[in-house]
Amino acid sequence: MDTKKFCLALDLKNDPNLISEYEKHHRAVWPGILESIRDSGVVSMEIFRWENRLFMIMETQMDFSFETKSKMDAANPKVQEWETHLWKYQQGLPGTKKGAKWQLMDRIFNWSSE
């Protein structure tokens, strides 16, 4: 299957207890959240952390769009509840608008041995 890859970044509030709670939530994602991610065309998702900086890698179907995912999320009360709850732990990256969450990153280097 052909896929697209996206990388995004977000910061957590720099509080060890909040960071620990945030990670705990991701070890037991609420029912329906993973289904909504899959239904939007995401085939895989990984989140990495360094200190309070998060880095997400999403692999999606070729027809995936953030606009469609955003509309689906807005219409899903459980996703809205999840996002509102997680905002307790998150903060926007420096230089972003107030309330802005995950920021799409630009690829600046690509290498493969194949």
Kinemage of the C-alpha trace (Angstrom):
@kinemage 1
@onewidth
@group {chain A} dominant
@subgroup {mainchain}
@vectorlist {calphas} color= white
{ca met a 1} P 0.000 0.000 0.000
{ca asp a 2} L 1.302 3.449 -0.903
{ca thr a 3} L 1.291 5.838 2.032
{ca lys a 4} L 2.194 9.396 2.972
{ca lys a 5} L 4.216 10.343 6.033
{ca phe a 6} L 3.782 13.419 8.213
{ca cys a 7} L 5.836 14.599 11.178
{ca leu a 8} L 4.434 16.953 13.791
{ca ala a 9} L 5.670 18.546 17.016
{ca leu a 10} L 4.051 19.769 20.213
{ca asp a 11} L 5.283 20.681 23.685
{ca leu a 12} L 4.054 19.422 27.014
{ca lys a 13} L 3.951 21.624 30.064
{ca asn a 14} L 7.351 21.202 31.668
{ca asp a 15} L 6.146 19.423 34.801
{ca pro a 16} L 7.372 15.862 35.511
{ca asn a 17} L 4.064 14.839 37.109
{ca leu a 18} L 1.999 16.109 34.175
{ca ile a 19} L 4.380 14.459 31.698
{ca ser a 20} L 4.036 11.159 33.568
{ca glu a 21} L 0.225 11.451 33.521
{ca tyr a 22} L 0.273 12.274 29.797
{ca glu a 23} L 2.311 9.157 29.054
{ca lys a 24} L -0.054 7.094 31.218
{ca his a 25} L -2.993 8.272 29.080
{ca his a 26} L -1.168 7.072 25.961
{ca arg a 27} L -0.626 3.615 27.430
{ca ala a 28} L -4.419 3.317 27.766
{ca val a 29} L -6.005 5.418 25.034
{ca trp a 30} L -9.738 5.890 25.521
{ca pro a 31} L -12.093 3.582 23.608
{ca gly a 32} L -13.089 5.078 20.285
{ca ile a 33} L -10.033 7.319 19.928
{ca leu a 34} L -7.906 4.786 18.029
{ca glu a 35} L -10.928 3.945 15.872
{ca ser a 36} L -11.362 7.627 14.975
{ca ile a 37} L -7.676 7.871 14.037
{ca arg a 38} L -7.945 4.795 11.808
{ca asp a 39} L -11.216 6.006 10.244
{ca ser a 40} L -9.530 9.267 9.217
{ca gly a 41} L -7.016 7.381 7.058
{ca val a 42} L -4.088 7.094 9.474
{ca val a 43} L -2.409 3.683 9.165
{ca ser a 44} L 0.214 4.152 11.869
{ca met a 45} L 1.139 6.739 14.447
{ca glu a 46} L 4.086 7.020 16.809
{ca ile a 47} L 4.797 9.691 19.406
{ca phe a 48} L 8.287 10.222 20.793
{ca arg a 49} L 9.290 12.496 23.687
{ca trp a 50} L 12.447 14.359 24.611
{ca glu a 51} L 12.086 16.325 27.822
{ca asn a 52} L 8.762 18.132 27.236
{ca arg a 53} L 8.944 18.124 23.401
{ca leu a 54} L 6.771 15.610 21.530
{ca phe a 55} L 7.398 14.380 17.999
{ca met a 56} L 4.678 12.494 16.110
{ca ile a 57} L 5.143 10.397 12.980
{ca met a 58} L 1.932 9.602 11.116
{ca glu a 59} L 1.718 7.301 8.139
{ca thr a 60} L -1.511 7.729 6.215
{ca gln a 61} L -3.415 6.524 3.213
{ca met a 62} L -2.642 8.507 0.056
{ca asp a 63} L -6.023 10.299 0.128
{ca phe a 64} L -5.606 11.477 3.746
{ca ser a 65} L -6.155 15.170 4.426
{ca phe a 66} L -5.845 17.163 7.638
{ca glu a 67} L -8.957 19.120 6.637
{ca thr a 68} L -11.073 15.949 6.476
{ca lys a 69} L -9.584 14.630 9.738
{ca ser a 70} L -10.296 17.962 11.427
{ca lys a 71} L -13.949 17.855 10.304
{ca met a 72} L -14.303 14.249 11.494
{ca asp a 73} L -12.725 15.120 14.858
{ca ala a 74} L -14.981 18.172 15.293
{ca ala a 75} L -18.047 15.966 14.761
{ca asn a 76} L -16.884 13.304 17.248
{ca pro a 77} L -17.763 14.168 20.894
{ca lys a 78} L -15.353 11.558 22.294
{ca val a 79} L -12.433 13.007 20.284
{ca gln a 80} L -13.362 16.511 21.475
{ca glu a 81} L -13.442 15.296 25.080
{ca trp a 82} L -10.035 13.580 24.642
{ca glu a 83} L -8.480 16.692 23.069
{ca thr a 84} L -9.882 18.983 25.763
{ca his a 85} L -8.630 16.645 28.487
{ca leu a 86} L -5.119 16.375 26.994
{ca trp a 87} L -4.786 20.165 26.647
{ca lys a 88} L -4.252 20.137 30.441
{ca tyr a 89} L -0.807 18.647 29.714
{ca gln a 90} L 0.042 20.380 26.436
{ca gln a 91} L 1.230 23.798 25.370
{ca gly a 92} L 1.853 25.271 21.962
{ca leu a 93} L 5.297 25.469 20.473
{ca pro a 94} L 7.086 28.821 20.793
{ca gly a 95} L 5.892 31.201 18.090
{ca thr a 96} L 2.508 29.506 17.501
{ca lys a 97} L -0.902 31.079 17.946
{ca lys a 98} L -2.579 30.677 21.326
{ca gly a 99} L -4.310 27.286 21.549
{ca ala a 100} L -2.432 25.839 18.547
{ca lys a 101} L -1.605 22.191 19.051
{ca trp a 102} L 0.375 19.827 16.809
{ca gln a 103} L 2.484 21.672 14.219
{ca leu a 104} L 3.340 20.083 10.894
{ca met a 105} L 7.097 19.933 10.364
{ca asp a 106} L 8.938 20.439 7.074
{ca arg a 107} L 11.272 17.684 5.958
{ca ile a 108} L 14.718 19.167 5.404
{ca phe a 109} L 16.706 15.960 4.843
{ca asn a 110} L 15.891 12.570 3.357
{ca trp a 111} L 18.345 9.722 2.855
{ca ser a 112} L 18.009 6.013 2.267
{ca ser a 113} L 20.583 3.307 1.655
{ca glu a 114} L 18.193 1.590 -0.769
